[in-house]
Amino acid sequence: MNTLRITAVHEAAHAVIALRLGLVFDHVTTVPDEREETDGALHWTELQSAGDLEIAPTADAIVLLAGPFAEARVTGSSLHEVLADDPAGEDREALATLGLDDDEFVAASREALALVEEDWLAIERVADALLERDTLDFAEVEALVAAGD
């Protein structure tokens, strides 16, 4: 499987699931950032980045886990294998900072998996658009998701 396609699916899942949870983000991209050491990323709005608008830890966990779950689905890997890999390092580190207990983590994992399965066609649509344009803003992702609803 093409690495760029895997990145597009991973980032698309973050974006689609954030949208489904009612969270607003600035944009999603497959453009690598060497400084941040990422292959792509979901970028929150300035309000969230500055800490002025908080995301509930469980919602944050669901969004963070959606990318690795989608990547596992498209590559035929397990979630453990995806999270252990270097590209998922940022997701893994962010999950560790949320302070979820075991039950909260399991619940967030189940919810993320269910949402990825439920929204798979939307995730693929957004991933295809990311492969064409590299970066999509919130309104573009919202339109792509709505097109399939």
N, C-alpha and C positions, 0 to 999 in steps of 0.2 A: 504494500500500500504506500502511496505517495505521502511523504512527510508533510507537505503543505496541506494536503487533503485532511490528514489527521489533525493538524493544528486548526484548520478551518472548522472541523466538526467540534473539536474541544471548545473553541472560543464561541462558536454559535450556540452551543448548549448553555454556556454561562449566560449569554445574552437572552436567549429565549426563556430560560427559567427565571431569570431576574424579572423579565417583563411579566411573566405569568404570576409572579409573587407581588406584583404591583410596585416594583422598584424601578426607579428611573436611573439610567446611566447616560454618560456623555456619548461614548462610542465604543465599538469593538473592532479589533484589528488583528490581522495575521502578519503584520509587519514586525520583524524581530527588533528587539531593543537590546543592544549589546550592553549598554550601561546597566539596565535592569536585569539583564540575563534572562530575557523571556523570548519565546518564539512568537508570541502574540499576547493580547491581553484585552480584558474588559476594563474600560476606564470609567470610573464613577464620576459624577458631577463634582464640581468644586465644593459644593456644600458637604457632600459625603467625605471627600478627600480631606477637607479641613476639619472634619469632626463636628461640623455644625448640624448635620443631619445624620443621626445614628441608624444603622441597620441592626435589627434584632439579631443576636448571635445565631439563633437557629435558622433564620432566613439566610444569613450570610453563609452558614455551613451548607445549606441546600444548594445555593448558587455555586459555591466553591466545589462541591462534590459533583455537580452536574457535568462539568467538563471532563473529569476523569471517567465518570460512568459512560458518557457518550464515546470517549476515546476507547474505552474497553470494549464497548459494543462493536465499534467499527474495525477494531484490530483483532478481535477475538481473544483478548487478554482478560485477566482478572483485574478487579479494582486494585487489589494489593500490588500487582505487577506495575500498573500504571502509576500509582502513587509512589512506588519505590524508584521510578525512573527519574532522571535529572529534569526533564522538561516540566514535570509536575511539582518540582521543588517549591515554587512560590505558593501553589495551592496548599501543599502539605504544611508549609510554614505558617500560612495564614490560618489554616484549620487549628493548628496547635495553639495559637494565641487567643482563640475564642473562649477557652475555659469550659467547654461542654463536658458534662459527666458522661459516663458510658451510655446510659439510657438515652440521653439527649442526642449523642452522636449516632446511635443506632436508629433512632427515630428520624433524624435528619437524613441519614443514608437511605432509609426506606422511602422517604418522601422524594428525595432526589432521583432515585432509580425509577420510581413510579412516574414522575413528571417527565423524565427523559424518554421513557417508553411511550407515554401518552402523546408527547409532542415530537416524536421522532421525525415526522414528515416536515414539520416547521423547522426543526434543527437542520435537516438536510437542505431545505430551501435557503436558509440563512447561510449555511456553509457554502453552497454553490455561489451565492452572491458575493461572499467574502473572497472566493477564488477569482471572481471576475474583477472586483474593485478594491481588494485589500482592507478597506475600512468602511464601516457602515455606522451612521449615527442612530440614535434611539428611534427617530421617526421612520427611518428606512427599515429597521428591524421590525418595528411595530406594524408597518404596512405589509411586510413579507409574511408575518405571522397571521395577520388578519386576512390575507388573501386565501389562506387555507382553512379558515374557520367557517 
